[in-house]
Amino acid sequence: MNLKALHYFTEVVNAGGFAKACNRAFVTQPALSKAIRLLEEELDMMLLERGKRGTQIRLTEAGHVVYRHASRLIEGRQLMLNDLDSLRNLNGGVLKLGLAPLGSAELFAPVIAKFRQLHPHIELQLLVRGGVEQTVALHKDEIELATGIIDFDDEFDGIRVRDESMVVVLPAAHALASKQTLQLSDLNTLAQVMFEPEYALYELVLGACAKAGFTPKNITRVSHADFGIALVAAGTGVMILPKIIAERYRVNEVVNIPLASADLRWELSLFWRKQKHLSFAAKAMLQLVKQHLSQLENTY
C-alpha cells in the first residue's frame, strides 16, 4: 500500500466517479481503475460499489473506513511538506543556541540581532551555559550550536570566532602596574580572582600556570567579569582576562597589562557535533557569523 493508491482512491470518492477523478488525479482511467483494483486486492476487501456506466459509485462499509484514514494520511503528508517548506525557506522552526557567559555579549549580540531581523519567524532560544555544560547540552540535543573554548576533534567541528591575547588586571596602585608586559611567573605569589570551575577559562588559566611552574594561591572565584574586576579594584587580587573582556568592564582603579605568554590565549569558537545534521536555521546562523567575521577582518 502506498500514498499514491490512497490518493487515487480519495479522488475517485471526492469526484463521485472514475471519469471525473481522472482529470483531478492527472491519470488515465485504465490506470486509475487498476490502482483501485490492486488496493482492494491488497486489503482483500471491496471498497467501492460500482454501478452502471454513468452512475455514481458508492462506498462500502470498508470503503468508508479506508477513506477516513486515507484522507487524514494525505492531509498529514501535505502538512509535513508545508512545514518542511517553511523550514527550508526559514519561515519557521527553532534554533537553540548555547552561549558562553564570557564574550557572547561582545561577539554574538550583533549577529543575533541581525538573525532576528532577517528571520523573525524562527524561534530563537538562547541558553547561557558554562564551557563544561556546553558539550553536555549538545549531547542531550538541548542546543544545536554552542560557543566556547574547545579543541576540534573527531566529535566536534566549528569555526574560530576570536583568537584573543590575555591581560592581567591589577589595581592601579600595584607594584607591577607600571610594567609594559607581564610573565605568568610574575604572578606566582599573588592572590588571583578566577572564574568558577565550570568556565573553560578556569582550566585554561590553571593549566598555563602549572606549565609556568606554580599553582595560583588564595583564589577568589566569581561568575561575572565585572564583579571580578571590581574585586581587583578593591585589592582582592589580580585577574587574567581576555583583552576584549577586560577593556569592556575596565574601571579607573585598575590597569590592564598585556600577558607575554604564548601558552595562554583565549580562542572562542562556534561549534557543533559532526554527526549531527544541522537545521536550515543553524546553517543560516553560521552564514551570518562568517559574514560578521569577514566584515571585522576588512575593518581591521
VENPE-V73433 format. One record per residue. N is the residue number from 1. RES is the residue in one small letter. NEAR is the number of other C-alpha atoms within 12 Angstrom. Layout:
# VENPE-V73433
N&RES&NEAR ; N&RES&NEAR
This chain:
# VENPE-V73433
1&m&19 ; 2&n&16 ; 3&l&22 ; 4&k&24 ; 5&a&31 ; 6&l&36 ; 7&h&35 ; 8&y&39 ; 9&f&44 ; 10&t&39 ; 11&e&32 ; 12&v&37 ; 13&v&35 ; 14&n&24 ; 15&a&20 ; 16&g&24 ; 17&g&32 ; 18&f&37 ; 19&a&27 ; 20&k&24 ; 21&a&29 ; 22&c&27 ; 23&n&17 ; 24&r&23 ; 25&a&26 ; 26&f&18 ; 27&v&23 ; 28&t&18 ; 29&q&21 ; 30&p&14 ; 31&a&21 ; 32&l&31 ; 33&s&25 ; 34&k&18 ; 35&a&30 ; 36&i&38 ; 37&r&25 ; 38&l&23 ; 39&l&28 ; 40&e&24 ; 41&e&14 ; 42&e&16 ; 43&l&18 ; 44&d&13 ; 45&m&21 ; 46&m&23 ; 47&l&30 ; 48&l&30 ; 49&e&24 ; 50&r&22 ; 51&g&14 ; 52&k&10 ; 53&r&10 ; 54&g&12 ; 55&t&14 ; 56&q&21 ; 57&i&26 ; 58&r&24 ; 59&l&26 ; 60&t&18 ; 61&e&15 ; 62&a&19 ; 63&g&29 ; 64&h&21 ; 65&v&20 ; 66&v&31 ; 67&y&29 ; 68&r&21 ; 69&h&19 ; 70&a&26 ; 71&s&26 ; 72&r&19 ; 73&l&21 ; 74&i&25 ; 75&e&19 ; 76&g&15 ; 77&r&18 ; 78&q&16 ; 79&l&14 ; 80&m&15 ; 81&l&14 ; 82&n&16 ; 83&d&17 ; 84&l&18 ; 85&d&16 ; 86&s&21 ; 87&l&26 ; 88&r&20 ; 89&n&20 ; 90&l&28 ; 91&n&22 ; 92&g&22 ; 93&g&24 ; 94&v&28 ; 95&l&35 ; 96&k&30 ; 97&l&34 ; 98&g&37 ; 99&l&39 ; 100&a&37 ; 101&p&36 ; 102&l&41 ; 103&g&38 ; 104&s&31 ; 105&a&22 ; 106&e&24 ; 107&l&31 ; 108&f&34 ; 109&a&18 ; 110&p&20 ; 111&v&27 ; 112&i&33 ; 113&a&19 ; 114&k&19 ; 115&f&29 ; 116&r&24 ; 117&q&14 ; 118&l&18 ; 119&h&29 ; 120&p&19 ; 121&h&19 ; 122&i&28 ; 123&e&21 ; 124&l&27 ; 125&q&22 ; 126&l&25 ; 127&l&24 ; 128&v&27 ; 129&r&29 ; 130&g&31 ; 131&g&36 ; 132&v&28 ; 133&e&27 ; 134&q&38 ; 135&t&35 ; 136&v&21 ; 137&a&26 ; 138&l&30 ; 139&h&21 ; 140&k&13 ; 141&d&21 ; 142&e&24 ; 143&i&33 ; 144&e&41 ; 145&l&47 ; 146&a&48 ; 147&t&49 ; 148&g&43 ; 149&i&40 ; 150&i&31 ; 151&d&23 ; 152&f&21 ; 153&d&13 ; 154&d&11 ; 155&e&17 ; 156&f&27 ; 157&d&23 ; 158&g&30 ; 159&i&26 ; 160&r&25 ; 161&v&33 ; 162&r&30 ; 163&d&22 ; 164&e&26 ; 165&s&27 ; 166&m&35 ; 167&v&36 ; 168&v&45 ; 169&v&49 ; 170&l&43 ; 171&p&30 ; 172&a&26 ; 173&a&18 ; 174&h&24 ; 175&a&15 ; 176&l&24 ; 177&a&23 ; 178&s&17 ; 179&k&22 ; 180&q&15 ; 181&t&22 ; 182&l&25 ; 183&q&26 ; 184&l&36 ; 185&s&21 ; 186&d&25 ; 187&l&32 ; 188&n&25 ; 189&t&18 ; 190&l&28 ; 191&a&24 ; 192&q&35 ; 193&v&39 ; 194&m&39 ; 195&f&32 ; 196&e&26 ; 197&p&21 ; 198&e&26 ; 199&y&33 ; 200&a&34 ; 201&l&38 ; 202&y&33 ; 203&e&24 ; 204&l&29 ; 205&v&38 ; 206&l&30 ; 207&g&20 ; 208&a&30 ; 209&c&27 ; 210&a&20 ; 211&k&19 ; 212&a&22 ; 213&g&17 ; 214&f&19 ; 215&t&23 ; 216&p&33 ; 217&k&20 ; 218&n&18 ; 219&i&27 ; 220&t&26 ; 221&r&29 ; 222&v&27 ; 223&s&24 ; 224&h&25 ; 225&a&35 ; 226&d&27 ; 227&f&23 ; 228&g&36 ; 229&i&42 ; 230&a&28 ; 231&l&30 ; 232&v&41 ; 233&a&28 ; 234&a&22 ; 235&g&24 ; 236&t&27 ; 237&g&33 ; 238&v&44 ; 239&m&50 ; 240&i&47 ; 241&l&43 ; 242&p&35 ; 243&k&31 ; 244&i&29 ; 245&i&32 ; 246&a&36 ; 247&e&25 ; 248&r&19 ; 249&y&29 ; 250&r&31 ; 251&v&24 ; 252&n&18 ; 253&e&21 ; 254&v&34 ; 255&v&35 ; 256&n&40 ; 257&i&33 ; 258&p&33 ; 259&l&33 ; 260&a&23 ; 261&s&25 ; 262&a&17 ; 263&d&21 ; 264&l&32 ; 265&r&28 ; 266&w&36 ; 267&e&30 ; 268&l&35 ; 269&s&38 ; 270&l&42 ; 271&f&39 ; 272&w&40 ; 273&r&27 ; 274&k&18 ; 275&q&14 ; 276&k&19 ; 277&h&14 ; 278&l&25 ; 279&s&26 ; 280&f&25 ; 281&a&35 ; 282&a&36 ; 283&k&25 ; 284&a&28 ; 285&m&36 ; 286&l&33 ; 287&q&20 ; 288&l&28 ; 289&v&33 ; 290&k&23 ; 291&q&19 ; 292&h&25 ; 293&l&25 ; 294&s&14 ; 295&q&13 ; 296&l&15 ; 297&e&12 ; 298&n&9 ; 299&t&8 ; 300&y&7
